[in-house]
């Protein structure tokens, strides 16, 4: 009965009006705040927004594509892999590509500049979306995700771009603006993906002939959007790393990629190591739940391909509001280290509460804690990292943060998928909450490494 009520609510005119109101509020908030954002960040934010729209057009649909291609599961070497496990594996292939490429992109951006690296990665993503659209097997689906991950390994480069351009005291706020743009993409992308899925049979050719995109529609539209993003970045994005092409005499010796990777685990007590591990474990534990979230919502609340976008839009909208309206004020009042700990507790509480939702209202409350927790945690952790590493290694360490996050995102979806299939549909959420909460131990005492904050005017 509850599942039917929620499913009907999502199809009701009231739900559509609510979606329209959220969209209008998002636009109003961003229009009001845009004048406060430095001009040099606006193009980067637009690029990140469009890129995230394309990515999130695809992500919520992946488990349904896996289900279509694999049915109830496949047999590999005598072992039957269920839909949940297969979804985790396919989603994790993105992370493999991102995990391998992130520190390489970061180091290349330290040497060549941020702009050329971003342009190359966007081109790779556009190609990967086309492969996804026309994939007719799980292997092609995994290949498309692998290439998308390689193209998506530039998150650290984007964060380094912000750190290059903004004073240390304002970096958490600027990273909040950037992540607000990406979360606006999170809010709108799934809805566009569901719309693209719904027009897969529309005849695009006038006259007697027929031409329909079929199940490739989301991939084709995501690729087209990525190419538009590439054009925007090529035309308007300026280079932020001025020392890349013309290093000055006496420039500090850059840390090698290999030694930086090893140092994080060899010296976990150092501030940079603690921040990277906090980010990696927490974001992997949280994002890994996307492998089973659509399947959980389908079994518990009868959510399908046509309505899953509403949940992601709700999450993305709250994330935008939190980052634009709340994050900067709380950072000024509490500081990055303390606020990141508040975010960890909030995120873990939301994950733990999800399976206990007994109504649409309680489900909305539990889901709302997820974007609030991420808004208070990850921009603060990244800002702290930018302040404790040398400028010459900024791209490398930002990429390294994504690599450790990628390692966690690689393992978590597979483990959550297995737990979903064998232990119960609620169990992945309990594990995710526990992993996130455990990272709070790494955050104590970080305040002393960044000095006293200067309040913003």
ROVO-86952 format. One record per residue (C-alpha): z, x, y. Coordinates in steps of 0.25 Angstrom, whole numbers, plus 2048, in hexadecimal, padded with zeros to 3 digits. Each point is the difference from the previous one (the first is absolute). Layout:
! ROVO-86952
ZXY...
//
This chain:
! ROVO-86952
80080080080480B80A7F38087FD7F87F38028067FD80D7FE80E8057F28007FC7FD7F380680780580D7F780B8017F47F77FF8057F680A7FB7FF80F80E8048047FE80D7FA7F38028068067FD80E80B80A7FD7F680B7FD7F97FC80D80D80180880480D7FA7F28068038017FB80F80E8068017FB80E7FB7F580080A8097FC80B80A80B7FC7F680B7FF7F97FC80D80E80180780380D7FA7F380780180280480E80C8087FC7F88087F67FA80D8047F18008017FE80B7F68067F87F57F97F38027F38057F98088067F58087F37FE7F37F88007FA8097F580D7FF7F88007F18027F17FE7FB80280A7F480C7F87FC7F97F38017F68057F680A8067F68087F38007F47F77FE8008077F280E8037FC8067F27FE7F37FC7F880180C7F68097FA7F67F77F47FF7F48097FE8078077F58047F37FA7F17FC8017FB80D7F980B8027F68047F17FC80E8017FA80080F7FE7F880B7F98038097F480180F8038028097F48077F57F88097FC80C7FE7F380780180180F8037F28077FA7FC80E80D8048077FF80E7FA7F18018038027FB80E80A80B8027F680B7FB7F57FB80880880080D80680E7FD7F28067FF8007FE80F80D8088017FA80B7F77F580280A80980080C80A8097FA7F680B7FD7F97FF80D80B7FE80A80580E8027F28057FF7FC7F780C80C8038077FE80F7FF7F17FF8048047F780C80980C8047F48098007F47F88038067F58088057F17FD7F37F98057F68067F68097FE7F48027F28047F17FD8017FD8067F280B7F87F97FB7F38077F28037FA8068027F28087F38017F37F88047F98057F380D7FD7F88007F18047F27FE7FC8038067F280C7F67FF7F77F48047F68037F580A8057F57FD7F97F380B8087F880E8058017FB80E8017F77FD80C80B7F980680980C7FE7F58098057FF7F880D80F80180280080F7FE7F680280B8077F680980D8087FE7F980D8047FB7FA80C80E7FA80380680D7FF7FF80280F80D7F880380780D8037F58048098017F480880F8028017FE80E8047F67FB80B80B7F880680A80C7FF7F68088087FE7F680B80E7FB80280D80780580B8017F48097F68077F57F58007FA8037F28087F57F87FB7F680A7F28058008008007F18057F28017F47FC8087F78067F68067FA7F48007F38087F18018017FF8037F18097F47FD7F87F78087F58057F68097FC7F58027F38067F17FC8027FA8087F58057F87F47FB7F38077F38068027FF8057F28037F17FB7F67FB8097F680A7FB8037FC7F27FE7F18037F28038067FB8087F47F67F57FC7FB7FD80D7F18018017FC80A80B7F17FF7FF7F97F58077F57F97F97FE7FE7F180580D7FB80F8037FE80980B80480F8007FD80A80C8018087FA7F480C8077FC7FC80C8088027F980D80D8068047FC80E7FD7F37FE8088077FB80C80B80A7FF7F580B7FF7F97FB80D80D7FF80780380F7FD7F38048058027F980D80E8078017F980D7FD7F67FD80C80C7FD80980780D7FC7F48098027FD7FA80E80E7FF80680A8087F880480D80780580C7FA81080280180280E7F97FB80980B80480C7F97F77FD7F47F380680480680A80A80D8067FB80780880A80580E7FE80E8007FA7FE7F37F980B7FE7F57FB8037F27FE7F37F98077FD7F37F78007F37FE7F27FA8068057F280D8068068027F38087FF7F77F48098097F880A80180C8037F28008068007F280580E8008087FE80D8047F180080B8028097F780480C7FE7F580A7F08007FE8027FF7F180A7F58017F77F880A7F48017F78087FC7F38067F48087F27FC8047FA8027F380A7F97F78027F48097F27FD8037FB8027F280B7F77FB7FD7F680A7F08008008008017F18057F27FF7F27FC8057FB8027F28087F47FB8037F880C7F37F77FF8037FE7F180F7FC8037FC7F680B7F57FA7F780A7FE7F580C7FC8087F97F880C7F17FE7FB7FA80980B7F28047FD7F48078067FF7F680B80E80080580580E7FD7FB80480E80A7F780780C8087FA7FA80D8057FD7FA80D80E7FC80280580E7FC7F68078098047F680C80F8037FF7FD80F7FF7F880080D80A7F880780B8097FB7F980D8047FB7FB80D80C7F880580C8067F97FE80E7FB7FF80880D80D7F98068088037F37FB80E7FF80580280F80D7FA7FC8038067F27F780C7FE7F68027F580A8057F68097F48007F67F68027F88057F480D7FE7F78017F18067F17FE7FB8038067F280B7F67FE7F87F48067F48047F78088017F48077F38027F37F88027FA8067F380D7FC7F88007F28067F17FD7FD8037FB7F180B7F78057F87F880A8027F17FC7F77FA80C7F580380980B80380B80880A7F87F38067FB7FB80280E80E80680480080A7F47F180480380380280F80B80A7FD7F58097FA7F780380D80D80180880580A7F77F38088007FF7FF80F80E8068027FF80B7F57F28077FF7FC80280F80E8068027FF8097F47F280580480580280F80C8097FB7F68087F77F780380C80C80580780580A7F57F38067FC7F880A8087F47FB8087F68097F98047FA7F38017F18047F47FB7FA8048077F380E7FA7FF7FB7F28047F68017F580B8057F68087F48047F57F87FB7FE8087F380F7FE7FC7FE7F18047F48007F88078067F380A7F58017F57F58037F98067F380C7FE7F78067F38067F47F67FE7FF8057F180F7FF7FE8017F28077F47FB7F88068047F380D7FA8047F97F38057F97FF7F280C8047F780D7FE8087FE7F48097F97FC80C80C80280980480E7FB7F68088088077FB80D80D8057FB7FB80E7FD7F980180D80D7FC80880880A7F87F680B8037FF7FD80F80F7FF80280280E7F97F980780B80A7FD80A80880B7FA7F680A8068017FB80E80E80380380280B80A7F28018058047FC80E80480F8037F28057FD7F97F980C80A80280B8047F680A7F67F58047FB7FD80E8007F18037F37FB8047FE7FA80D
//
